[in-house]
Amino acid sequence: MSKDCCSPKDSDCCEDVNVNVEVNVDVTKIVKYVCVTAVLIVGIIFGTNCYNKMQSNERAQL
């Protein structure tokens, strides 16, 4: 059997509770980390493509 704690009969359970929640979103940090991540991903992709081209050129010269 479940108890409905918000019914008017049960006044002990339903007290006025003030809850204040504050959320701070620092957009500049989010943008900074997204940009750094994007630069790292592009660098990894560019680096692996260059490495593969160097290896294929080296194999072609042999």
Sequence and secondary structure as in RCSB ss.txt:
>XXXX:A:sequence
MSKDCCSPKDSDCCEDVNVNVEVNVDVTKIVKYVCVTAVLIVGIIFGTNCYNKMQSNERAQL
>XXXX:A:secstr
    TTSTT TTT             HHHHHHHHHHHHHHHHHHHHHHHHHHHHHHHHHHH 
